[in-house]
């Protein structure tokens, strides 16, 4: 067992984390580009395919699903993939909707997977008061004896949330941050995830040794991609912690 987590990023929010002898997949999205109706004439548009097919992933011990209600976090291919996964950890409401092997966690609740403890942590998918519209979202912290701390933010836009997580778990070795500055024209077009500058500040707050951004490409409503991330981390003096795949 290696103490150093590896993270492979496959586009959008989907990444494979190998940690403590486990293979954990974040928010699975595998569909081809296309539109996803969201009601009231609105839709989300996927612009690029993922870089891996489900059949090429190999065995996955569990999926860490920040939420199930938005297609940029769980698309059609991702939903089909869950049927073959031994365990999906997600929100309480998401587990009820998904059924199968899904298990719901409230923020602060933990589950033991071998030597690894997976703890659900808060995530705020927009400005204050946004949850009734955007739904329940969680992030995850991975810990274990002799293992570094890994934080998976999920769709979180709040630095105050990051500060609370840092107080409990920091410093963090590896932060998998959902960035991209997602905006969908709701809440006066407010941020629904971290933008590049907030991602850099989150890295500083967490004391992260390494930051692996996800959720910054492959969808039209992600407003900041690779270059803004590079610029923001350089401006914050944190270029050396940024790991862009």
GIQUISUL-V216282 format. One line per field, one symbol per residue. psi: psi as a letter, one per 40 degrees, with the letter a starting at -180 (. if undefined). burial: # if it has 24 or more other ideal C-beta (glycine too) atoms within 12 Angstrom, else .. A space follows every 50 residues. Layout:
psi=???
burial=???
//
This chain:
psi=hiehiihhheibehihhhhfeihhhighheiiiiihheifeiiihhdiii eiideedahhdihghdieeheedhaddddddddehdhhhaidddddddab ehhhhiheiiihgbehhhhhiihhfaiheedddeihiiaihhiiheiihh hhdaghehddddddddddeiihdhhhhhaefhheeifffiheihaddddd dddddefhdhhhiifeieidehehaddddddddddeffdeehgh.
burial=....################.##########....#.......#.#.#.# .#.#..#..################.###.##..#.#####..##..#.. .####.#..##.#..###########...##..###########..#### #########.##.###..##.#############.#...########### #########################..###.##..#.#..#####
//
